[in-house]
Amino acid sequence: MKGHIRQRSKGSWEITMDAGRDPATGRRVRHFETVRGTKKDAQKRLAELLVNIEKGCYVRPKRLTLAEWLELWLASYVKLRLSPQTVESYEMIIRRHLAPALGATPLNQLQPQHFYGYYRRALSCGRADGRGGLSLRTVQYHHSILSEALEHAVKTEIIGRNPANAVNPPRPERKSMATLAPGDIPRFLAAARIEPHYALFYTALFTGLRMGELLALSWGHVDLVLAQIRVLKALHKRRGVCELREPKSPHSRRQIALSPSLALVLRQHKAEQEARTILLGRALTDSDFVFCRPDGNLLDPGTVRRVFARILRRAGLRRLRFHDLRHSHATLMLVSGVHPKIVQERLGHSSVAITLDTYSHVLPGLQEAAVRRLDEFLDFKLGQIENVGKMSAKGDAIDSEPGGNRTHDTRIKSPLLYP
């Protein structure tokens, strides 16, 4: 088992290696690979290949470019397993950014310097409109897509290692989350009350549902007797067309309990909607949307965002996104002492770790409240012990008196010690 390196040009080295015999044909297999960098980089790659052969995990590389593999990965894996929104996002990033910049590189020749070079260019001039660079968070997302695609190539034995594992992607700074403070909520609801979609904003704040989940909600999935909502559909707008699809993930299909105040708001909203449908010459059915246009058709997300911005201006509140009502709901529940597992289930997160990581800004406050409750609990217990001690001391004093009556002994006696 031998291998050697020769320099092809400045900064370019060719590895030639004997990879044994092909089990199908019995012929000798030779591996050729070009490494860009220093001679030390080429020697390191040759050592990796020799170790892989020694361990029996060498994978003969296929002649695929990164662009070809990304398209195969989209078709054979991503579109079959991920939500339509995620698929659309991956396609846009791959075809607009990754494939033009890195796509011509052979899959088996990808090196960490390819990633670092792309990230540097993306941060400085990566915007499609040519107006500067992409954000740190966006470039980190690009790295995640590349790493996931290459990890799948390793699993399917297209390549022997994932070069993205040797790369440290840019780390964005964690931004403070924008939410409605408890004192802002009365002002927000008062400003929203005069809007025709008041019930929509009230429901968003008191359930944490995503906008698409709210706009796809039908009366058949709302139980006002048991005060529950079932989330089974979500509205998705693509290229100006609104359509109903399955929720984002299996965990997004969930059941949510309604607060008494929200149940009353929805009862009144349903009564008003029933009156409108009667004027249109029909009855309200379970298939009708809870939040819709006056004619019963789907409500456009853009309309909701415009009304939401108008409410914030009327209330004199800072600018927020509609999605920040979901963050406000989660933050308020955690601060009020609701267990994070319950918050996770209401939001439809796949794990409680995601919930805690997303809302880590409230954890210090939760810890302070927890230690205060611990102190209160221990103070109560220590007070009980002190009272028992005083009672026991009083009983001893009675016993020590001449002619003391033991029937008045107030000590707590164990049946094992005092049969």
C-alpha beads as a LAMMPS data file, in Angstrom:
LAMMPS data file: protein, C-alpha beads

419 atoms
418 bonds

1 atom types
1 bond types

-500.0 500.0 xlo xhi
-500.0 500.0 ylo yhi
-500.0 500.0 zlo zhi

Masses

1 110.0

Atoms # bond

1 1 1 0.000 0.000 0.000
2 1 1 1.927 3.013 -1.268
3 1 1 1.298 6.622 -2.154
4 1 1 3.289 9.584 -3.306
5 1 1 2.910 13.313 -3.930
6 1 1 4.119 15.441 -6.811
7 1 1 3.790 19.147 -7.406
8 1 1 1.779 20.080 -10.488
9 1 1 2.085 23.854 -10.190
10 1 1 2.506 26.489 -7.537
11 1 1 0.107 25.657 -4.697
12 1 1 -1.212 22.515 -6.459
13 1 1 -0.218 18.958 -5.530
14 1 1 -1.278 15.621 -6.982
15 1 1 -1.692 12.563 -4.762
16 1 1 -1.276 9.144 -6.372
17 1 1 -2.148 6.147 -4.230
18 1 1 -2.573 2.402 -4.639
19 1 1 -6.018 1.597 -3.228
20 1 1 -5.819 -2.193 -3.609
21 1 1 -7.809 -4.392 -5.976
22 1 1 -11.378 -3.930 -7.160
23 1 1 -13.343 -6.893 -5.677
24 1 1 -15.533 -7.088 -8.783
25 1 1 -12.849 -7.051 -11.513
26 1 1 -9.671 -7.938 -9.616
27 1 1 -7.849 -5.017 -11.181
28 1 1 -5.534 -2.694 -9.280
29 1 1 -7.240 0.536 -8.244
30 1 1 -5.252 3.742 -8.217
31 1 1 -6.520 6.914 -6.593
32 1 1 -5.624 10.333 -7.988
33 1 1 -6.495 13.511 -6.122
34 1 1 -5.456 17.159 -6.432
35 1 1 -4.887 19.171 -3.250
36 1 1 -4.559 22.936 -3.347
37 1 1 -2.370 24.484 -0.661
38 1 1 1.005 23.572 0.761
39 1 1 2.925 20.333 0.570
40 1 1 2.036 19.773 4.210
41 1 1 -1.676 19.874 3.289
42 1 1 -1.084 17.238 0.598
43 1 1 0.861 15.025 3.008
44 1 1 -1.915 15.294 5.569
45 1 1 -4.550 14.277 2.972
46 1 1 -2.414 11.325 1.827
47 1 1 -2.090 10.157 5.439
48 1 1 -5.907 10.344 5.839
49 1 1 -6.427 8.233 2.713
50 1 1 -3.908 5.607 3.844
51 1 1 -5.550 5.395 7.273
52 1 1 -8.981 4.945 5.614
53 1 1 -7.642 2.068 3.534
54 1 1 -6.053 0.500 6.602
55 1 1 -9.347 0.700 8.521
56 1 1 -11.359 -0.606 5.580
57 1 1 -13.475 2.539 5.286
58 1 1 -12.016 3.889 2.043
59 1 1 -14.722 4.947 -0.419
60 1 1 -13.798 5.220 -4.053
61 1 1 -14.818 8.742 -5.117
62 1 1 -17.429 9.298 -7.779
63 1 1 -16.857 11.927 -10.472
64 1 1 -19.466 14.367 -9.173
65 1 1 -19.222 18.106 -8.777
66 1 1 -20.708 19.803 -5.721
67 1 1 -23.472 21.370 -7.852
68 1 1 -24.483 17.959 -9.262
69 1 1 -24.559 16.431 -5.799
70 1 1 -26.605 19.279 -4.311
71 1 1 -29.248 18.830 -7.027
72 1 1 -29.333 15.062 -6.424
73 1 1 -29.599 15.655 -2.686
74 1 1 -32.492 18.092 -3.163
75 1 1 -34.430 15.629 -5.310
76 1 1 -33.716 12.388 -3.435
77 1 1 -33.691 13.547 0.163
78 1 1 -34.773 17.110 0.916
79 1 1 -38.036 17.142 -1.075
80 1 1 -39.133 13.828 0.429
81 1 1 -38.461 14.632 4.088
82 1 1 -38.620 18.357 4.763
83 1 1 -41.461 20.863 4.690
84 1 1 -42.249 22.778 1.469
85 1 1 -41.057 26.033 3.089
86 1 1 -37.687 24.472 3.935
87 1 1 -37.354 22.943 0.460
88 1 1 -38.028 26.313 -1.131
89 1 1 -35.428 27.950 1.115
90 1 1 -32.789 25.295 0.322
91 1 1 -33.417 25.533 -3.429
92 1 1 -33.048 29.311 -3.414
93 1 1 -29.782 29.250 -1.459
94 1 1 -28.255 26.412 -3.490
95 1 1 -29.140 27.827 -6.907
96 1 1 -28.513 31.485 -6.127
97 1 1 -25.413 31.222 -3.918
98 1 1 -23.772 27.829 -3.358
99 1 1 -23.833 26.370 -6.870
100 1 1 -22.480 29.502 -8.645
101 1 1 -19.675 29.924 -6.097
102 1 1 -18.628 26.325 -5.335
103 1 1 -20.580 24.112 -7.728
104 1 1 -17.778 23.424 -10.223
105 1 1 -15.524 21.917 -7.535
106 1 1 -15.342 18.087 -7.687
107 1 1 -17.045 16.638 -4.646
108 1 1 -14.017 14.590 -3.596
109 1 1 -11.699 17.604 -3.838
110 1 1 -13.541 19.946 -1.480
111 1 1 -11.184 21.362 1.132
112 1 1 -11.751 23.665 4.146
113 1 1 -10.169 26.570 2.269
114 1 1 -12.989 26.385 -0.304
115 1 1 -15.507 27.032 2.480
116 1 1 -13.515 29.816 4.086
117 1 1 -13.031 31.551 0.744
118 1 1 -16.756 31.380 -0.005
119 1 1 -17.745 32.675 3.442
120 1 1 -15.329 35.591 3.115
121 1 1 -16.798 36.578 -0.265
122 1 1 -20.380 36.073 0.904
123 1 1 -19.873 38.368 3.900
124 1 1 -18.308 41.113 1.773
125 1 1 -20.334 41.027 -1.462
126 1 1 -22.716 38.076 -1.355
127 1 1 -26.072 39.795 -1.826
128 1 1 -27.849 38.889 -5.057
129 1 1 -28.656 42.556 -5.741
130 1 1 -24.985 43.516 -5.412
131 1 1 -25.593 45.840 -2.453
132 1 1 -23.062 44.463 -0.015
133 1 1 -22.597 41.244 1.913
134 1 1 -24.808 38.704 3.610
135 1 1 -25.329 38.662 7.369
136 1 1 -23.401 36.362 9.696
137 1 1 -26.565 34.421 10.452
138 1 1 -27.303 33.878 6.747
139 1 1 -23.787 32.621 6.052
140 1 1 -24.041 30.294 9.048
141 1 1 -27.260 28.925 7.516
142 1 1 -25.410 28.324 4.223
143 1 1 -22.785 26.360 6.143
144 1 1 -25.501 24.227 7.763
145 1 1 -26.946 23.338 4.345
146 1 1 -23.527 22.430 2.946
147 1 1 -22.656 20.358 6.013
148 1 1 -25.983 18.492 5.901
149 1 1 -25.645 17.742 2.178
150 1 1 -22.072 16.486 2.524
151 1 1 -22.938 14.382 5.574
152 1 1 -25.576 12.648 3.453
153 1 1 -22.901 12.047 0.785
154 1 1 -20.766 10.312 3.428
155 1 1 -23.708 8.136 4.535
156 1 1 -24.429 7.068 0.981
157 1 1 -20.718 6.345 0.401
158 1 1 -20.246 9.006 -2.262
159 1 1 -17.299 10.474 -0.355
160 1 1 -15.286 9.192 2.579
161 1 1 -15.322 12.261 4.823
162 1 1 -17.239 15.493 5.339
163 1 1 -14.865 18.440 4.793
164 1 1 -17.377 20.834 6.377
165 1 1 -16.643 19.240 9.772
166 1 1 -13.181 20.829 9.675
167 1 1 -14.636 24.335 9.192
168 1 1 -15.696 26.819 11.874
169 1 1 -18.544 28.858 10.358
170 1 1 -19.157 32.521 11.238
171 1 1 -20.902 32.972 14.575
172 1 1 -23.596 35.652 14.661
173 1 1 -24.226 37.642 17.794
174 1 1 -27.414 36.732 19.609
175 1 1 -29.876 39.580 19.224
176 1 1 -32.244 40.536 22.006
177 1 1 -35.710 39.169 21.312
178 1 1 -38.449 41.734 20.671
179 1 1 -41.609 41.016 22.663
180 1 1 -44.548 42.834 24.172
181 1 1 -43.908 43.654 27.820
182 1 1 -46.728 42.790 30.269
183 1 1 -47.479 46.497 30.677
184 1 1 -47.813 46.949 26.892
185 1 1 -50.449 44.258 26.411
186 1 1 -53.483 46.316 27.619
187 1 1 -52.453 49.158 25.284
188 1 1 -52.002 46.747 22.383
189 1 1 -55.377 45.042 22.901
190 1 1 -57.161 48.394 23.348
191 1 1 -55.702 49.607 20.033
192 1 1 -56.619 46.311 18.316
193 1 1 -60.213 46.251 19.594
194 1 1 -61.502 48.623 16.917
195 1 1 -60.056 46.470 14.110
196 1 1 -62.217 43.820 12.382
197 1 1 -59.507 41.219 13.052
198 1 1 -59.273 41.840 16.803
199 1 1 -59.935 38.155 17.592
200 1 1 -57.002 37.127 15.380
201 1 1 -54.492 39.240 17.311
202 1 1 -55.962 38.187 20.658
203 1 1 -55.651 34.513 19.662
204 1 1 -52.076 34.970 18.444
205 1 1 -51.052 36.547 21.748
206 1 1 -52.809 33.961 23.931
207 1 1 -51.832 30.791 21.991
208 1 1 -48.486 31.468 20.298
209 1 1 -49.757 30.089 16.971
210 1 1 -47.829 30.983 13.825
211 1 1 -49.561 33.233 11.310
212 1 1 -49.984 30.402 8.806
213 1 1 -51.559 28.190 11.486
214 1 1 -53.999 30.946 12.481
215 1 1 -55.103 31.721 8.925
216 1 1 -55.649 28.021 8.117
217 1 1 -57.729 27.401 11.260
218 1 1 -61.330 26.302 10.614
219 1 1 -64.230 26.154 13.053
220 1 1 -64.213 22.362 12.876
221 1 1 -60.887 22.436 14.706
222 1 1 -62.073 24.781 17.469
223 1 1 -63.914 23.268 20.452
224 1 1 -65.413 26.118 22.481
225 1 1 -67.036 23.693 24.955
226 1 1 -63.762 22.030 25.955
227 1 1 -61.827 25.238 25.187
228 1 1 -59.327 23.601 22.811
229 1 1 -57.817 24.201 19.379
230 1 1 -56.369 21.512 17.098
231 1 1 -53.626 22.627 14.715
232 1 1 -53.726 20.414 11.606
233 1 1 -53.114 22.812 8.701
234 1 1 -51.024 25.858 7.868
235 1 1 -51.378 28.497 5.161
236 1 1 -48.348 29.002 2.919
237 1 1 -47.995 31.819 0.400
238 1 1 -45.697 31.167 -2.547
239 1 1 -45.332 33.455 -5.533
240 1 1 -48.475 35.346 -4.603
241 1 1 -50.667 32.241 -4.251
242 1 1 -52.043 31.120 -0.865
243 1 1 -52.462 27.395 -0.262
244 1 1 -53.105 25.086 2.686
245 1 1 -50.484 22.495 3.578
246 1 1 -49.471 20.203 6.393
247 1 1 -47.860 21.990 9.345
248 1 1 -44.126 22.574 9.520
249 1 1 -43.304 19.321 11.363
250 1 1 -45.102 16.418 13.135
251 1 1 -44.739 18.303 16.414
252 1 1 -46.601 21.240 14.860
253 1 1 -49.742 19.083 14.673
254 1 1 -50.899 19.655 18.214
255 1 1 -53.760 20.476 20.557
256 1 1 -53.782 23.730 22.531
257 1 1 -55.873 24.658 25.545
258 1 1 -57.642 28.040 25.455
259 1 1 -57.709 30.470 28.342
260 1 1 -61.227 31.441 29.588
261 1 1 -60.820 34.992 28.237
262 1 1 -59.810 33.715 24.784
263 1 1 -62.731 31.278 24.719
264 1 1 -65.094 34.225 25.362
265 1 1 -63.461 36.301 22.602
266 1 1 -63.837 33.430 20.113
267 1 1 -67.477 32.855 21.112
268 1 1 -68.285 36.475 20.378
269 1 1 -66.250 36.350 17.147
270 1 1 -68.148 33.252 16.016
271 1 1 -71.513 34.860 16.749
272 1 1 -70.572 37.919 14.665
273 1 1 -69.344 35.688 11.837
274 1 1 -72.558 33.650 11.902
275 1 1 -74.564 36.864 11.548
276 1 1 -72.485 37.896 8.516
277 1 1 -72.860 34.531 6.781
278 1 1 -76.635 34.672 7.255
279 1 1 -76.653 38.015 5.445
280 1 1 -74.777 36.265 2.621
281 1 1 -77.548 33.676 2.428
282 1 1 -75.843 30.672 4.008
283 1 1 -75.017 29.104 7.372
284 1 1 -71.613 28.945 9.047
285 1 1 -70.079 25.454 8.747
286 1 1 -67.128 23.604 10.309
287 1 1 -65.122 24.097 7.107
288 1 1 -65.345 27.902 7.317
289 1 1 -62.154 29.682 8.336
290 1 1 -62.080 31.257 11.777
291 1 1 -60.151 34.314 10.557
292 1 1 -61.068 35.279 7.015
293 1 1 -62.261 38.021 4.699
294 1 1 -65.898 39.179 4.943
295 1 1 -66.810 36.847 2.052
296 1 1 -65.277 33.846 3.859
297 1 1 -62.183 33.516 1.675
298 1 1 -58.629 33.144 2.961
299 1 1 -57.093 36.179 4.596
300 1 1 -53.852 37.337 2.981
301 1 1 -50.795 37.407 5.317
302 1 1 -49.791 40.792 3.896
303 1 1 -53.106 42.281 5.042
304 1 1 -52.538 40.961 8.576
305 1 1 -49.048 42.485 8.720
306 1 1 -50.329 45.896 7.591
307 1 1 -53.116 45.896 10.191
308 1 1 -50.658 44.781 12.876
309 1 1 -48.302 47.679 12.050
310 1 1 -51.249 50.100 12.234
311 1 1 -52.219 48.780 15.677
312 1 1 -48.680 49.260 17.005
313 1 1 -48.601 52.865 15.737
314 1 1 -51.990 53.585 17.279
315 1 1 -50.858 52.127 20.612
316 1 1 -47.588 54.072 20.544
317 1 1 -45.525 50.865 20.723
318 1 1 -42.226 50.096 19.042
319 1 1 -42.132 48.299 15.714
320 1 1 -42.530 44.502 15.973
321 1 1 -43.131 41.598 13.608
322 1 1 -46.360 39.625 13.809
323 1 1 -44.234 36.586 14.739
324 1 1 -43.129 38.464 17.866
325 1 1 -46.609 37.847 19.313
326 1 1 -45.604 34.174 19.401
327 1 1 -42.384 35.090 21.222
328 1 1 -44.386 37.285 23.610
329 1 1 -46.722 34.400 24.444
330 1 1 -43.841 32.031 25.198
331 1 1 -41.915 34.588 27.250
332 1 1 -44.946 35.533 29.348
333 1 1 -45.744 31.892 30.077
334 1 1 -42.185 31.108 31.154
335 1 1 -41.949 34.219 33.337
336 1 1 -45.282 33.389 34.984
337 1 1 -43.895 30.004 36.073
338 1 1 -45.310 27.644 33.424
339 1 1 -43.116 24.559 32.954
340 1 1 -40.947 24.774 29.779
341 1 1 -42.280 21.384 28.623
342 1 1 -45.806 22.833 28.460
343 1 1 -44.525 25.861 26.540
344 1 1 -42.720 23.540 24.113
345 1 1 -45.929 21.594 23.437
346 1 1 -47.964 24.763 22.894
347 1 1 -45.415 26.176 20.447
348 1 1 -44.939 22.879 18.586
349 1 1 -41.161 22.709 19.059
350 1 1 -39.577 19.310 18.475
351 1 1 -37.819 19.345 21.859
352 1 1 -37.760 21.332 25.077
353 1 1 -34.075 22.087 24.376
354 1 1 -35.119 24.237 21.391
355 1 1 -37.582 26.134 23.589
356 1 1 -34.992 26.769 26.304
357 1 1 -32.359 27.824 23.758
358 1 1 -34.757 30.187 21.955
359 1 1 -35.941 31.819 25.163
360 1 1 -32.691 31.673 27.114
361 1 1 -33.009 35.429 27.762
362 1 1 -35.673 34.702 30.394
363 1 1 -33.724 31.927 32.140
364 1 1 -31.891 34.237 34.581
365 1 1 -35.236 35.589 35.774
366 1 1 -36.607 32.062 36.091
367 1 1 -33.596 31.044 38.170
368 1 1 -34.038 34.013 40.493
369 1 1 -37.703 33.178 40.990
370 1 1 -36.819 29.520 41.600
371 1 1 -34.289 30.293 44.337
372 1 1 -36.751 32.671 45.986
373 1 1 -39.340 29.903 46.070
374 1 1 -36.699 27.544 47.471
375 1 1 -35.926 30.018 50.253
376 1 1 -39.609 30.430 51.047
377 1 1 -40.082 26.660 51.154
378 1 1 -37.034 26.089 53.365
379 1 1 -37.976 28.983 55.667
380 1 1 -41.347 27.318 56.171
381 1 1 -39.740 23.940 56.898
382 1 1 -37.122 25.444 59.224
383 1 1 -39.892 27.288 61.025
384 1 1 -41.735 24.002 61.540
385 1 1 -38.591 22.377 62.954
386 1 1 -38.012 25.323 65.285
387 1 1 -41.600 25.148 66.579
388 1 1 -41.272 21.428 67.223
389 1 1 -37.997 22.073 69.091
390 1 1 -39.639 24.672 71.299
391 1 1 -42.508 22.294 72.048
392 1 1 -40.019 19.524 72.884
393 1 1 -38.038 21.811 75.205
394 1 1 -41.238 22.791 76.969
395 1 1 -42.101 19.126 77.451
396 1 1 -38.663 18.444 78.956
397 1 1 -39.150 21.298 81.372
398 1 1 -42.453 19.816 82.559
399 1 1 -40.867 16.396 83.069
400 1 1 -38.027 17.883 85.086
401 1 1 -40.386 19.449 87.611
402 1 1 -41.137 17.409 90.783
403 1 1 -44.421 15.626 90.318
404 1 1 -44.506 16.529 86.646
405 1 1 -47.381 14.958 84.718
406 1 1 -46.135 12.965 81.708
407 1 1 -49.572 13.063 80.126
408 1 1 -48.805 16.660 79.112
409 1 1 -45.566 15.727 77.248
410 1 1 -45.854 17.498 73.873
411 1 1 -42.897 15.823 72.197
412 1 1 -43.492 14.023 68.877
413 1 1 -42.719 10.418 69.730
414 1 1 -41.735 7.741 67.294
415 1 1 -43.512 4.406 67.909
416 1 1 -40.123 2.738 67.468
417 1 1 -38.500 4.792 70.259
418 1 1 -41.514 5.065 72.525
419 1 1 -43.545 1.850 72.342

Bonds

1 1 1 2
2 1 2 3
3 1 3 4
4 1 4 5
5 1 5 6
6 1 6 7
7 1 7 8
8 1 8 9
9 1 9 10
10 1 10 11
11 1 11 12
12 1 12 13
13 1 13 14
14 1 14 15
15 1 15 16
16 1 16 17
17 1 17 18
18 1 18 19
19 1 19 20
20 1 20 21
21 1 21 22
22 1 22 23
23 1 23 24
24 1 24 25
25 1 25 26
26 1 26 27
27 1 27 28
28 1 28 29
29 1 29 30
30 1 30 31
31 1 31 32
32 1 32 33
33 1 33 34
34 1 34 35
35 1 35 36
36 1 36 37
37 1 37 38
38 1 38 39
39 1 39 40
40 1 40 41
41 1 41 42
42 1 42 43
43 1 43 44
44 1 44 45
45 1 45 46
46 1 46 47
47 1 47 48
48 1 48 49
49 1 49 50
50 1 50 51
51 1 51 52
52 1 52 53
53 1 53 54
54 1 54 55
55 1 55 56
56 1 56 57
57 1 57 58
58 1 58 59
59 1 59 60
60 1 60 61
61 1 61 62
62 1 62 63
63 1 63 64
64 1 64 65
65 1 65 66
66 1 66 67
67 1 67 68
68 1 68 69
69 1 69 70
70 1 70 71
71 1 71 72
72 1 72 73
73 1 73 74
74 1 74 75
75 1 75 76
76 1 76 77
77 1 77 78
78 1 78 79
79 1 79 80
80 1 80 81
81 1 81 82
82 1 82 83
83 1 83 84
84 1 84 85
85 1 85 86
86 1 86 87
87 1 87 88
88 1 88 89
89 1 89 90
90 1 90 91
91 1 91 92
92 1 92 93
93 1 93 94
94 1 94 95
95 1 95 96
96 1 96 97
97 1 97 98
98 1 98 99
99 1 99 100
100 1 100 101
101 1 101 102
102 1 102 103
103 1 103 104
104 1 104 105
105 1 105 106
106 1 106 107
107 1 107 108
108 1 108 109
109 1 109 110
110 1 110 111
111 1 111 112
112 1 112 113
113 1 113 114
114 1 114 115
115 1 115 116
116 1 116 117
117 1 117 118
118 1 118 119
119 1 119 120
120 1 120 121
121 1 121 122
122 1 122 123
123 1 123 124
124 1 124 125
125 1 125 126
126 1 126 127
127 1 127 128
128 1 128 129
129 1 129 130
130 1 130 131
131 1 131 132
132 1 132 133
133 1 133 134
134 1 134 135
135 1 135 136
136 1 136 137
137 1 137 138
138 1 138 139
139 1 139 140
140 1 140 141
141 1 141 142
142 1 142 143
143 1 143 144
144 1 144 145
145 1 145 146
146 1 146 147
147 1 147 148
148 1 148 149
149 1 149 150
150 1 150 151
151 1 151 152
152 1 152 153
153 1 153 154
154 1 154 155
155 1 155 156
156 1 156 157
157 1 157 158
158 1 158 159
159 1 159 160
160 1 160 161
161 1 161 162
162 1 162 163
163 1 163 164
164 1 164 165
165 1 165 166
166 1 166 167
167 1 167 168
168 1 168 169
169 1 169 170
170 1 170 171
171 1 171 172
172 1 172 173
173 1 173 174
174 1 174 175
175 1 175 176
176 1 176 177
177 1 177 178
178 1 178 179
179 1 179 180
180 1 180 181
181 1 181 182
182 1 182 183
183 1 183 184
184 1 184 185
185 1 185 186
186 1 186 187
187 1 187 188
188 1 188 189
189 1 189 190
190 1 190 191
191 1 191 192
192 1 192 193
193 1 193 194
194 1 194 195
195 1 195 196
196 1 196 197
197 1 197 198
198 1 198 199
199 1 199 200
200 1 200 201
201 1 201 202
202 1 202 203
203 1 203 204
204 1 204 205
205 1 205 206
206 1 206 207
207 1 207 208
208 1 208 209
209 1 209 210
210 1 210 211
211 1 211 212
212 1 212 213
213 1 213 214
214 1 214 215
215 1 215 216
216 1 216 217
217 1 217 218
218 1 218 219
219 1 219 220
220 1 220 221
221 1 221 222
222 1 222 223
223 1 223 224
224 1 224 225
225 1 225 226
226 1 226 227
227 1 227 228
228 1 228 229
229 1 229 230
230 1 230 231
231 1 231 232
232 1 232 233
233 1 233 234
234 1 234 235
235 1 235 236
236 1 236 237
237 1 237 238
238 1 238 239
239 1 239 240
240 1 240 241
241 1 241 242
242 1 242 243
243 1 243 244
244 1 244 245
245 1 245 246
246 1 246 247
247 1 247 248
248 1 248 249
249 1 249 250
250 1 250 251
251 1 251 252
252 1 252 253
253 1 253 254
254 1 254 255
255 1 255 256
256 1 256 257
257 1 257 258
258 1 258 259
259 1 259 260
260 1 260 261
261 1 261 262
262 1 262 263
263 1 263 264
264 1 264 265
265 1 265 266
266 1 266 267
267 1 267 268
268 1 268 269
269 1 269 270
270 1 270 271
271 1 271 272
272 1 272 273
273 1 273 274
274 1 274 275
275 1 275 276
276 1 276 277
277 1 277 278
278 1 278 279
279 1 279 280
280 1 280 281
281 1 281 282
282 1 282 283
283 1 283 284
284 1 284 285
285 1 285 286
286 1 286 287
287 1 287 288
288 1 288 289
289 1 289 290
290 1 290 291
291 1 291 292
292 1 292 293
293 1 293 294
294 1 294 295
295 1 295 296
296 1 296 297
297 1 297 298
298 1 298 299
299 1 299 300
300 1 300 301
301 1 301 302
302 1 302 303
303 1 303 304
304 1 304 305
305 1 305 306
306 1 306 307
307 1 307 308
308 1 308 309
309 1 309 310
310 1 310 311
311 1 311 312
312 1 312 313
313 1 313 314
314 1 314 315
315 1 315 316
316 1 316 317
317 1 317 318
318 1 318 319
319 1 319 320
320 1 320 321
321 1 321 322
322 1 322 323
323 1 323 324
324 1 324 325
325 1 325 326
326 1 326 327
327 1 327 328
328 1 328 329
329 1 329 330
330 1 330 331
331 1 331 332
332 1 332 333
333 1 333 334
334 1 334 335
335 1 335 336
336 1 336 337
337 1 337 338
338 1 338 339
339 1 339 340
340 1 340 341
341 1 341 342
342 1 342 343
343 1 343 344
344 1 344 345
345 1 345 346
346 1 346 347
347 1 347 348
348 1 348 349
349 1 349 350
350 1 350 351
351 1 351 352
352 1 352 353
353 1 353 354
354 1 354 355
355 1 355 356
356 1 356 357
357 1 357 358
358 1 358 359
359 1 359 360
360 1 360 361
361 1 361 362
362 1 362 363
363 1 363 364
364 1 364 365
365 1 365 366
366 1 366 367
367 1 367 368
368 1 368 369
369 1 369 370
370 1 370 371
371 1 371 372
372 1 372 373
373 1 373 374
374 1 374 375
375 1 375 376
376 1 376 377
377 1 377 378
378 1 378 379
379 1 379 380
380 1 380 381
381 1 381 382
382 1 382 383
383 1 383 384
384 1 384 385
385 1 385 386
386 1 386 387
387 1 387 388
388 1 388 389
389 1 389 390
390 1 390 391
391 1 391 392
392 1 392 393
393 1 393 394
394 1 394 395
395 1 395 396
396 1 396 397
397 1 397 398
398 1 398 399
399 1 399 400
400 1 400 401
401 1 401 402
402 1 402 403
403 1 403 404
404 1 404 405
405 1 405 406
406 1 406 407
407 1 407 408
408 1 408 409
409 1 409 410
410 1 410 411
411 1 411 412
412 1 412 413
413 1 413 414
414 1 414 415
415 1 415 416
416 1 416 417
417 1 417 418
418 1 418 419
